[in-house]
Amino acid sequence: MSPEKQNPFEEQGKAAEEATKPAAVKTAGAKASESPEPRTYKRVKFHTKSDKYQPNDVILSVNGHTLLLQRDVPVVLPQCFLEAADHATYDQFQPGSGSRKVIAKVRLYPYDVLGEGSEEEYRKMLATGARKLAEAREREDAAQVIK
């Protein structure tokens, strides 16, 4: 087809398709060419339980990766897991009032930042934890076989 005989509605259709695409689809090409931001790691210690309703361990999940962490033990974590801990909150209500007015958001997993960490430290702690978990499961399985 020659340039003079192109359908003018084709270009309008393409522009309309591009306009209706979600923002994530539009910018996917631009993000692929850029290098990803380097992960930052922090050394943190999660506080002990403040009441009997809080879980004994800290469980954090980000994009399908789950970590089970002990409280009151220093660990090195990527910033994305710390953001997940920051977002794990519950509402505290004002007691004794007729309306249930939220007076505070309380963190489920409060922590103290002890300093900077490195990816090497994080991977080493991750491997150690995975090994200990596998050993504990083996002991548990062996105990069930004996019974």
C-alpha positions as CSV (number, residue, x, y, z in Angstrom):
1,M,0.0,0.0,0.0
2,S,1.4,3.4,-0.9
3,P,1.7,6.1,1.8
4,E,-1.0,8.2,0.2
5,K,-3.6,5.4,0.4
6,Q,-3.1,4.4,4.1
7,N,-6.2,4.1,6.2
8,P,-6.3,7.1,8.5
9,F,-8.2,5.1,11.1
10,E,-5.3,2.7,11.6
11,E,-3.1,5.4,13.2
12,Q,-6.0,6.5,15.3
13,G,-6.7,2.9,16.4
14,K,-3.0,2.5,17.3
15,A,-3.0,5.7,19.4
16,A,-6.2,4.6,21.1
17,E,-4.7,1.2,21.9
18,E,-1.6,2.8,23.4
19,A,-3.7,5.2,25.5
20,T,-5.8,2.4,27.0
21,K,-2.9,0.3,28.0
22,P,-2.1,0.2,31.7
23,A,0.8,2.3,32.9
24,A,2.9,-0.8,33.8
25,V,2.6,-2.1,30.2
26,K,3.5,1.3,28.7
27,T,6.7,1.7,30.7
28,A,7.8,-1.9,30.7
29,G,10.1,-1.3,27.7
30,A,11.7,1.7,29.4
31,K,12.4,-0.2,32.6
32,A,13.9,-3.2,30.8
33,S,16.7,-1.0,29.4
34,E,17.6,0.5,32.8
35,S,19.7,-1.4,35.3
36,P,17.8,-2.4,38.5
37,E,18.5,-0.4,41.7
38,P,20.9,-2.2,44.0
39,R,19.3,-3.7,47.0
40,T,20.1,-2.2,50.4
41,Y,20.6,-4.4,53.4
42,K,20.1,-3.6,57.1
43,R,21.1,-5.4,60.3
44,V,18.0,-5.4,62.5
45,K,16.7,-6.9,65.7
46,F,13.0,-7.6,66.1
47,H,11.5,-6.8,69.5
48,T,10.2,-9.5,71.9
49,K,6.5,-10.0,72.0
50,S,4.6,-7.2,73.8
51,D,1.5,-9.3,74.4
52,K,0.3,-12.9,74.3
53,Y,-1.6,-12.3,71.0
54,Q,1.5,-11.6,69.0
55,P,3.2,-14.5,67.1
56,N,6.4,-16.0,68.6
57,D,8.3,-15.7,65.4
58,V,8.4,-13.0,62.7
59,I,7.0,-14.2,59.4
60,L,7.6,-11.9,56.4
61,S,6.7,-12.6,52.8
62,V,7.7,-10.5,49.7
63,N,6.8,-11.7,46.2
64,G,6.5,-15.3,47.2
65,H,9.7,-15.4,49.3
66,T,8.9,-16.1,52.9
67,L,11.3,-15.7,55.9
68,L,10.7,-17.1,59.4
69,L,12.8,-15.1,61.9
70,Q,13.4,-15.3,65.6
71,R,12.7,-12.3,67.7
72,D,15.4,-10.7,69.7
73,V,18.2,-12.0,67.4
74,P,20.1,-9.7,65.1
75,V,19.6,-10.5,61.4
76,V,20.5,-8.9,58.0
77,L,17.5,-8.3,55.7
78,P,16.9,-6.6,52.4
79,Q,15.0,-3.3,52.5
80,C,12.0,-4.9,50.9
81,F,11.4,-7.2,53.8
82,L,11.7,-4.3,56.2
83,E,9.0,-2.5,54.3
84,A,6.8,-5.6,54.7
85,A,7.4,-5.5,58.4
86,D,6.6,-1.7,58.4
87,H,3.3,-2.4,56.7
88,A,2.3,-5.3,59.1
89,T,0.1,-3.3,61.5
90,Y,-3.2,-3.5,63.3
91,D,-5.5,-0.8,64.5
92,Q,-5.8,0.0,68.2
93,F,-9.2,1.3,69.3
94,Q,-10.1,3.7,72.0
95,P,-11.5,1.6,74.9
96,G,-14.8,2.4,76.6
97,S,-16.2,4.7,74.0
98,G,-19.5,4.1,72.2
99,S,-17.8,4.5,68.8
100,R,-14.9,2.3,67.7
101,K,-12.5,5.2,67.0
102,V,-9.0,4.2,65.8
103,I,-6.5,5.9,67.9
104,A,-3.3,4.3,66.6
105,K,-1.8,1.9,64.1
106,V,0.5,-0.6,66.0
107,R,3.3,-2.5,64.3
108,L,3.0,-6.2,64.6
109,Y,6.8,-6.6,64.1
110,P,8.6,-3.6,65.6
111,Y,12.4,-3.6,65.1
112,D,15.6,-1.7,65.8
113,V,18.0,-0.9,63.0
114,L,21.5,-1.8,64.2
115,G,23.4,-0.7,61.1
116,E,24.2,-1.5,57.5
117,G,24.4,-5.1,56.2
118,S,25.7,-6.8,53.1
119,E,24.2,-9.2,50.6
120,E,27.0,-11.7,51.5
121,E,25.9,-11.6,55.2
122,Y,22.2,-12.0,54.2
123,R,22.9,-15.0,51.9
124,K,25.1,-16.7,54.6
125,M,22.3,-16.2,57.2
126,L,19.7,-17.5,54.7
127,A,21.7,-20.7,54.0
128,T,22.3,-21.3,57.7
129,G,18.6,-20.9,58.5
130,A,17.6,-23.2,55.6
131,R,20.1,-25.9,56.9
132,K,18.8,-25.7,60.4
133,L,15.2,-25.9,59.3
134,A,16.0,-29.0,57.1
135,E,17.7,-30.6,60.1
136,A,14.8,-29.9,62.4
137,R,12.4,-31.4,59.9
138,E,14.6,-34.5,59.6
139,R,14.6,-35.0,63.4
140,E,10.8,-34.5,63.4
141,D,10.3,-37.1,60.7
142,A,12.6,-39.6,62.4
143,A,10.7,-39.1,65.7
144,Q,7.4,-39.8,63.9
145,V,8.7,-43.0,62.3
146,I,9.9,-44.3,65.7
147,K,6.4,-43.8,67.2
